[in-house]
Amino acid sequence: MTPRRVKIEIPKILEILPQRYPFVMVDRVVELVPHERIRGVKMVSYDEPWAQGHFPGRPVFPGVLILESLAQIGGLLAYASEPFDASRSLMYFLGIDKAKFRHVVTPGDRLDLHVEVMSHRSNVWKLHGEATVEGTLCAQGELLASIVDRDG
């Protein structure tokens, strides 16, 4: 299937994801092939809350937030593949395997996020994610997530 060039920006992202400031880690979706893959962007900024303490004088975007960025864009891929009522359902991040951090990410970087579907059964998604800056691999891992009722 040919990639669909799309531009999903913050208003639509906020309709789908339950996270809110300061924990929205996806600024834009730029490519989407439902049931296959998604590409998006997180602009890393010095004025984000983590920057003052991680680490003073030499801010480094925390690895767990890179993984959270990949998980959030994975949630957007699941939604685009099989739309659910975001007011009644949530996508929960269940786990990560084979996580590796290869290069630091700092304020001013454009973090490119790429997630592919490895498998999907019922409401459980297994995804492979990679985060890069200017073509350099910064982090990668296999993510496991599930769509559940908000009341459950």
Backbone torsions as a table, in degrees:
resi	resn	phi	psi	omega
1	MET	NA	136.5	179.6
2	THR	-73.5	135.7	178.8
3	PRO	-60.2	137.6	174.9
4	ARG	-91.0	117.5	174.4
5	ARG	-74.4	116.0	-179.0
6	VAL	-129.8	163.5	173.8
7	LYS	-135.3	96.6	175.2
8	ILE	-100.9	118.2	-176.5
9	GLU	-107.7	-178.1	-171.0
10	ILE	-48.3	-47.1	-177.8
11	PRO	-56.0	-44.1	179.5
12	LYS	-72.8	-38.6	177.4
13	ILE	-57.8	-41.9	179.8
14	LEU	-68.9	-24.5	175.1
15	GLU	-69.7	-31.8	-173.8
16	ILE	-92.4	-49.8	-175.7
17	LEU	-82.4	143.9	177.6
18	PRO	-81.2	-17.8	-176.9
19	GLN	-67.7	154.2	176.8
20	ARG	-137.0	169.6	180.0
21	TYR	-51.5	135.1	7.0
22	PRO	-98.1	25.4	-171.9
23	PHE	-110.7	13.9	172.6
24	VAL	-83.6	118.9	-172.1
25	MET	-111.2	14.3	176.3
26	VAL	-128.8	124.6	179.5
27	ASP	-95.5	-26.5	-175.4
28	ARG	-165.2	144.4	170.0
29	VAL	-104.0	132.2	-176.7
30	VAL	-115.9	-17.0	178.9
31	GLU	-151.5	142.7	-176.5
32	LEU	-152.2	128.0	169.9
33	VAL	-125.6	103.0	-177.6
34	PRO	-52.3	142.5	-179.8
35	HIS	69.4	0.5	-177.9
36	GLU	-126.2	-63.6	-173.0
37	ARG	-158.6	165.4	178.2
38	ILE	-148.8	148.1	174.1
39	ARG	-129.0	140.4	179.3
40	GLY	-153.8	-175.6	-172.6
41	VAL	-135.3	139.7	168.3
42	LYS	-123.4	118.4	176.6
43	MET	-87.1	119.5	-177.0
44	VAL	-89.5	124.7	-172.8
45	SER	-124.2	147.9	179.1
46	TYR	-67.9	-22.3	-177.2
47	ASP	-88.5	11.4	175.9
48	GLU	-78.8	150.1	-174.0
49	PRO	-56.3	-33.5	-177.0
50	TRP	-69.4	-25.8	-168.8
51	ALA	-63.2	-31.1	-176.8
52	GLN	-71.2	-29.1	-174.4
53	GLY	-114.2	-1.4	-175.4
54	HIS	-133.3	70.1	8.5
55	PHE	-127.2	146.5	-178.6
56	PRO	-55.5	129.1	179.2
57	GLY	84.7	-18.5	178.2
58	ARG	-149.8	74.0	-175.1
59	PRO	-65.4	133.7	176.9
60	VAL	-128.3	125.9	178.5
61	PHE	-62.6	122.3	-175.1
62	PRO	-60.4	138.5	179.5
63	GLY	-57.5	-38.0	179.6
64	VAL	-64.1	-29.6	177.2
65	LEU	-76.3	-29.9	172.5
66	ILE	-63.3	-45.3	178.1
67	LEU	-63.7	-39.3	176.1
68	GLU	-61.4	-39.7	176.8
69	SER	-59.7	-44.1	178.2
70	LEU	-65.2	-40.1	178.5
71	ALA	-64.0	-41.1	-179.8
72	GLN	-66.4	-42.1	179.3
73	ILE	-70.1	-29.6	172.6
74	GLY	-62.6	-38.6	175.1
75	GLY	-62.2	-38.1	177.3
76	LEU	-66.2	-37.0	176.9
77	LEU	-65.0	-44.8	178.6
78	ALA	-60.2	-43.8	179.4
79	TYR	-61.9	-44.5	-179.1
80	ALA	-67.6	-28.5	-178.8
81	SER	-79.0	-43.4	-179.9
82	GLU	-141.2	83.3	-174.7
83	PRO	-52.6	136.7	176.2
84	PHE	-126.7	161.2	177.9
85	ASP	-76.7	103.6	-175.7
86	ALA	-65.1	-16.4	176.0
87	SER	-80.8	-14.9	-178.6
88	ARG	-115.9	-15.6	-177.3
89	SER	-131.9	154.8	177.3
90	LEU	-130.5	153.3	170.5
91	MET	-103.4	119.7	178.3
92	TYR	-98.9	134.1	173.8
93	PHE	-78.4	118.5	-174.5
94	LEU	-97.4	-28.8	-177.7
95	GLY	176.7	171.6	178.6
96	ILE	-139.5	139.0	175.0
97	ASP	-124.6	153.5	173.7
98	LYS	55.9	34.2	177.8
99	ALA	-71.2	133.9	177.5
100	LYS	-139.8	139.1	176.5
101	PHE	-113.1	123.4	-170.5
102	ARG	-115.1	-22.9	-175.3
103	HIS	-155.7	143.4	-179.6
104	VAL	-72.8	151.8	175.6
105	VAL	-119.1	131.0	-175.3
106	THR	-128.6	163.1	177.8
107	PRO	-52.9	139.4	-177.6
108	GLY	98.5	-15.8	179.0
109	ASP	-77.2	147.3	169.2
110	ARG	-99.4	112.4	-179.2
111	LEU	-90.0	112.3	178.4
112	ASP	-89.0	128.1	-175.1
113	LEU	-111.9	131.1	178.7
114	HIS	-134.2	124.1	-179.6
115	VAL	-129.8	135.3	177.5
116	GLU	-122.6	146.7	176.4
117	VAL	-76.7	125.5	172.9
118	MET	-91.5	-43.7	175.3
119	SER	-159.5	158.4	178.8
120	HIS	-148.3	119.0	176.9
121	ARG	-133.4	126.5	179.0
122	SER	55.1	-117.3	-179.2
123	ASN	-105.2	13.6	-177.7
124	VAL	-110.3	131.6	-179.3
125	TRP	-118.9	133.8	170.9
126	LYS	-113.7	124.8	-171.6
127	LEU	-128.4	149.7	171.7
128	HIS	-110.0	128.2	-178.6
129	GLY	-124.4	145.4	174.0
130	GLU	-135.3	140.4	176.6
131	ALA	-120.3	129.3	-178.6
132	THR	-130.2	157.3	170.1
133	VAL	-127.9	120.5	-179.5
134	GLU	49.2	42.6	177.3
135	GLY	82.8	-5.9	178.9
136	THR	-91.5	124.3	178.5
137	LEU	-66.6	123.9	-179.1
138	CYS	-105.8	-37.3	-179.6
139	ALA	-157.6	154.7	178.1
140	GLN	-154.9	162.0	177.0
141	GLY	175.5	168.5	175.4
142	GLU	-105.0	124.2	-174.4
143	LEU	-107.1	143.6	175.4
144	LEU	-121.6	130.3	-177.2
145	ALA	-144.3	159.6	-179.1
146	SER	-141.2	144.0	175.2
147	ILE	-95.2	124.4	-177.0
148	VAL	-132.0	160.8	175.6
149	ASP	-67.6	141.3	178.1
150	ARG	-62.4	-30.8	-177.3
151	ASP	-80.6	-15.1	-172.2
152	GLY	-90.3	NA	NA
